């Protein structure tokens, strides 16, 4: 039995595990799949959105810076074309132009100078004392002599401060001259410095050599910036001239780089922002999603646990009931075959017993004859013969009772004297009771009216109650007292024992099917529920009262025939 | 003269022998048969048989069938059924079919004797009435 229980336990454990896993897998798979797809779509579109946003900002600023430079170039070109070389060679005239420009453009122009084709400064207006400086070796001068104008890279030059130059070449009497102006670095730098997005997004400008043309906020080295690729290879440039790429710095931090060429491709406007900063909203959305998934997952797991537990419990209960029912069926079948066997044996024994009794009777007849009348042992013979006859009749009683009980259940209702039924059952049970040290007493009211019931069913009810009482008192012994009485329109049978009693909690359930307190295999828990069913079917009532330590009393109320008809 | 002529029918040989001895001792004339067919033969052979003691449960032709046959051919013969407990219903059935009474095995000899005597008295009364009727008929004819 223990092994069977262990096997059943292992079976339910495996069932529980499989059910739970199935529920979890079935619930989680679509959830994870859908969440991943949504998250991936969201990630892609958010990326595109961020890139588009950054691209737009860079494009706007690229236009701003380009137009700033073009405007300044236009201003210088306007002065060079409007005024002659002689006029501009006059330093006081040049000073006036500078003042005008500064008034007009908020001191963007720092100074202005006229240089002849040899590279010598002819005149100069501005805060520095540059005088007749020689620029023939300067990079910007050489470029200006080759093309019509030049906007130089940022350099330190003679004055030792970062600046850049806009120079325009003009021709006067077949000789080239150059009008040059220095642009205020601070004013230019502000254009780029104002581009700030998020916590880490800022912009800077690099030239073709990868040198900074603006101040950077952080100590970053141009070599570390992937935008060098743009300059060298011109890669990844979109239709609008905007290029977006991502790179990782030494510390492993991921950055987004957005670049656009300025000044006809000489300079590169770079915007850099930390990836985590740019995608912070996305990240918080992911966190919220993950939290929801986690909570949902926990919910699914706990629901799976509870549901599976309930299902497995239900299954085990149903199987238990099934098992008990099977046991009951087997038991009933066994009882029926034992009953048939007993009936057969009883009948077969009856004949030899009859012959024995008759033979004894024959000896008795012979003893009546004269020749035996004087025998000294005549008295002993007669006593022995009487004993044989008495025991023969006892055998007959036993076989008759066995036969009447073993007869197939007959649910035909007939007039019954309840006292006879009880007497018969008490005789049948007395032997068993004696072995369990249980005494059976009856106190039956005389002249009870007959009731209408099936004899075999009624026998089943009282035999069950008697057997239960004997079982309960098996250890300690005790007394079963059966009373019959008339109570109003009912015949009442009180079957009381002085056994250990039934606890209050069990008392409410004892008529429930499959409720048993007997050890596994001993009771099916069906006996009392069948009794209840039988009594109810006959229109009667069965009730129980019990006190732990004092005993239990069952009351069976059977209606008198008139009553039953009333009910019908 | 014997108290009554009795045919005892039972498949248990030992039972038949013992009862035969006991009843013979009580001044009954006993003819034995061990099954239904034999019983009918004996009845044909011995027209003096007044009472049949018939076991209900027998192999072949059982007590009820035998009773039917007896009552058909020998309506004046009284039948006492003898039965074990399991066949009380058949005994009652037998009573309905015209058996005189039934007794349960093993039965008390005094009771059996009294039943036999009652049955014999009844048979004789019947026979007497028949004889009386015939006598009347004859005397009436003579008067004419």
Contacts between the chains, C-beta under 8 A, distances in Angstrom:
chain1	res1	chain2	res2	distance
A	343	B	86	6.7
A	346	B	85	7.9
A	346	B	86	7.9
A	347	B	57	7.9
A	347	B	84	5.7
A	347	B	85	7.9
A	347	B	86	5.5
A	350	B	84	4.8
A	350	B	85	7.2
A	350	B	105	6.4
A	351	B	12	5.3
A	351	B	15	6.8
A	351	B	84	7.4
A	351	B	105	7.3
A	353	B	106	6.3
A	354	B	12	7.6
A	354	B	15	6.0
A	354	B	105	4.3
A	354	B	106	3.7
A	354	B	107	7.9
A	355	B	12	6.5
A	355	B	14	4.5
A	355	B	15	4.9
A	355	B	18	6.3
A	357	B	106	4.0
A	358	B	15	6.4
A	358	B	18	4.1
A	358	B	19	5.8
A	358	B	22	6.7
A	358	B	106	6.4
A	359	B	14	7.9
A	359	B	18	5.4
A	361	B	18	7.7
A	361	B	22	5.9
A	361	B	109	5.3
A	362	B	18	5.4
A	362	B	21	5.5
A	362	B	22	5.3
A	365	B	21	7.7
A	365	B	22	5.6
A	365	B	25	5.2
A	365	B	26	8.0
A	392	B	106	6.1
A	393	B	106	7.5
A	396	B	104	7.9
A	396	B	105	8.0
A	396	B	106	6.1
A	399	B	85	7.0
A	400	B	85	4.4
A	403	B	84	7.8
A	403	B	85	4.7
A	403	B	86	5.2
A	404	B	85	6.7
A	407	B	86	7.5
